[in-house]
Amino acid sequence: MPGLTNDQKEFFDKEGMLCIENFLTPEETNQLLEQSKLLLTKVDLSNHTKTTFKTADEDHIGDKYFFESADKTSFFFDIDAFTSNGELTVELSKAINKIGHGLHIQNPLFKKVTFSDSVKQIAKDLNYKDPKVLQSMCIFKQPISGDVKERDNAVPPHNDATFLFTNPQSAVGFWIALEDCTLENGCLSYIPGTHKTYPVSKRFVRTNGLQGGCKFEQLEDEKPVEGEYKHVPCKAGSLILIHNSVLHKSEKNKSDKSRYAYAFHIIDGVTEYDNKNWLQVPYEGGSEFSKLYKIEV
């Protein structure tokens, strides 16, 4: 079963991000792409909270729909998807920013890829003792089309440890391109080595337990960031591994082509994942985080 070569492990350790081409076959990639498009047709606005996905420090989400999404198929909208009166500004299928956070539990196709032998081997190669899967999602950057101007779907610089905080840090993102990712449609970019030089200075925490509310808790003064962002354009079917502490971002989609991706994270169950993190199970009726594989004794 394919895993990471020594060169790939060294590159990931040095840079904090690694692109593995042809991780999925064209058939597997197309299946997930078509499933993503199908899911976009399943949202029902008649009983939806119209929760938007916001990433700026001063403007973030924290409602019951968001908090209880860990093992569900939930729909989150771009911040400019609705007018002040709650009317859609674009057609429904192009208003959704992401679908998550329990696709690896609820959807057989995404579950199959997430728990594949290849993913398990990568976790073993990265020395995970008790890997657990959490926060799986389809991520959409919709294209410019017709009279729709450039969408506000950029993701600002961040590191994943801010949102999936463990002690010690252990999260790794598995980001799979379902379509070609280019400079024009908003491919990922990162500053190499910042997982070693730029400390995790804040974390996204709940402010009122299971009742709702989130904020950013400052852990230490933020250190000035040095270095240039390195773009990672890639073909559909590529896997990008993202270290928990590397600074990365993606720009707006300024093209006429969409950029769909499937992503999930793993953490090590031997680390501490406390009740401050926004993503929690079990809540009432919730389930535990899924083990990637059973621990070998």
N, C-alpha and C positions, 0 to 999 in steps of 0.2 A: 504494500500500500504506500502511495507517495506521501512523503513528509517534507521536512526542510533539510536541505543540504547544509554542510558546515559553512559554506560561503554565504548562504542565505541567513543562517543564524548569526553569523558575524556581522553581516550588513544590517540586519534588524537591530542588533544590539548597539551598533555604532550610530545608525541614522534615526531609529525610532519608527520607521515606516518601511514596508517592504511590499512590492508589487509582484505577484506571481501570475504570469500569463497562462491562459488555457487551463485554469483551475477547474472550470466546468466545461463540459462538452457543449458544442453548439446546440444540441438537442436539449440538454439540461437547462441551458441558459434561456432558450426560447420558451420552454415550459414555465419557468418562473416569470418570465416577462409577460406571457399570456395570462398567467394566474394573477399577476399584479393588475393587469388591465381589467380582468374580470372582477377583482375585488373593488375596483373603483366604481363599478356599477351597483354595488351592494349597499352603499350608504343611503340611509333614509332620513331626510332632513325633518320629516314630520315629528320625529321624537328624539332629535339630536340636540345636544347642548350647544352646538356650533363652537366647540372648543378650538381655539387656534393654537398653533405651535409657535412660541416666541422664544427667542434666544438672547435678547439683549438684557443686560443686568437690571435695567430699570423697568423692564416690561416682560414679565414671565407668567406662566400659568400655574394653577394650583387648585383645580376643582376636583370634585369627586370622580368625575368621568376620567380625568387624567390619572388620579391616584390609583384607581382600580383597574388599570389597563394591563397590568403585568401578565395576566394569563388570558387576555381577551383579544379580539380583533376590533380595535378602536380606530376611529377616523379623526385626524387632526388637520385643520385647515391653515392655509397661508394667512399671514396677518392682514393681507389686503383682499381677502376673499369676499368680505361682506361690507356693505355700506353701513353707516351709523344706524340705519333702520333695519338691519339684519337681512338685507337683500343681497343675493349673489352678484358679484361684479363680473364674473366669468361663468362659463358653463360648469356644472357641478364636477365633472370628471377632471377639470383643470384647476379646481379650487383646492384640492387636497394636497397637503404638504407631505404627510406620511400616514401610514397605516401600521399600527403596532399595539401593544408591545409583546404579544404572545403568539405570534405567527408560528413559532417553533413548537407550540403546543396545539394550536387549533387547526393548522393547515397541513395536510399530509405531504404536499410537495416541498414546502419550506422546512418541515420537520425532517424529511429525508436528507436534504442537503446539510442542514445544521448538524445532524447526528451521523454524518457520513464517516467512513473509516478515515478519509483524508483529513477531516477536521480533527478527529480524535488523535491522529498521529501527530499533527502539528502541535496540539496541546501537550502531548507527551514530549515532543522535541523541545518545547519551551519549559519543560520541567514542572508542569502542573501536577499537584498531588491529588486534588479533589475538584476538578473543573466543574463549574456550574454555569448553565446558560441562562442569560437574562437579556431583556430589552431587545427583542428581535423586531425588525420593522422593514417595510418597504418605504423608500425615500424617493420623492418625486421632485424633479426640477422641470417644470413645464416650459415649453417653448413660447416664443413670441409668435402670435398668429393673428391674422386679420387686423382688427382695430385694437387688439390688446397690446399695450405697451410693455416695456421691460418689467418683469415681475419682481417683487421684493422677496426673493427667495435665496438671498445670500446667507451663508452661515459664517458668523464672525470667528476670529481666532479663539481657540479654546483647547483645553485638554480634557480627555474623557474622565480622568480621575476626579475632576470637579463634580461630576454628576453620578459617578459610581465609585464612591470613596471606600477603600478598604485599608486596613492597617495590618501589615504593610501593603502598599499599593500592588494590585495584582490584575487589574482589568486589562484585557486586550480586545480590540475591536476586529471583527471579521467583516470586511466591507466588499461586497461582490457586485461588480458592474453588470447590469442586465442589458445595457446599451453602451455603445462606444462613448467614452468620456473624453471631452476635448477642452481646450482653453476657452472656446466659445460657449460651450453649454455648461460650464461650471465644474470642471474636474477638481479633485482634491489637490491641495498643496500643503506643504509643511516646512518648518525650519529644522533641518537636520541637526540632531544632537541635543535639542532643547529638552528632551526627557532626562538629560543628565545635568543640564546647566540652568534650567528654569524651574524653580520649585513650584509645587502645587500650592498656590497662595490663598485659595478660597475653595469653598465647597457649597453645593446647592442642597439646602436642607429644608426639612419640613418645619413649620413654625407652630403647628398646633396638632401634632400627632396625626391620627387618622381623620381628624376633622377638616383638614385642608389648610392651604396656605404654604407658600414657599418663599425663601429668600436666599441670597448669597451670604454665607458666613465667612468673614475674612479671617484667615489663619495667620498670615504674616504680611508684611508690606510687599507689594508686587515689585519684582526686580525688572529693570529695563530690559527689553528683549533686543538681542543683537542677532544679526544674521538675515539672510535673504530667503524668501519663500521659494521652495522648489516645487514646481508643478508635476503632477503625476497623471498625465493623459494615459489612457489604457483602452484596450479593446474589450468588448462584451465578453463575459466569461472569466475575466481576470479577478483575482482576489487581492485585496490590499489589507495587510495586517497593520494595525495602528496601536502603538504603545500607549499605555494609559496616560503618560505625562508629556507626550510630544505635542507641541503647539501645531495645530492644523486648522484649515478653514476651506471654504469653497465660495467662489464668486457667484453672482447672479447668472442665470441662463440668458445670454444675449443673442441666442441663435434661434433658428426655426426648427430645431430638433430637440426632443425631450432627452432627459438624462435620468433614467430609472436605475435604482440600486436596491439590493437587499443587504441588510446589515444586522449583525447580532454581536453581543459581547459575552465573554466568559470571565468569571472571577475564580479565584482559588478558594475553595471552601475551608481551607485551613487558616485563612486570614479572617480578621474581624470585619463583618459588614453590619454596622450598627443601625439603630432605628431612626437616625437622623436622615438617612438617605431617602430621597423622594420615592423611589421604587421599593415597595415593601410587599412581602407576602409572609404569612397569610394575613389578609384582612378578612372581614367576615365573608365566608364563602370562597376565599381564595385558596390557592395551592402553593406548595413550596417551589423554590427554584429547581429547575430540572438538572439532574446530574448528567454530564456529558458521557461519562462512563463510570462503571463501578470501580471503586478503589481496589487495586490489587494488593492482597495481603501477603 
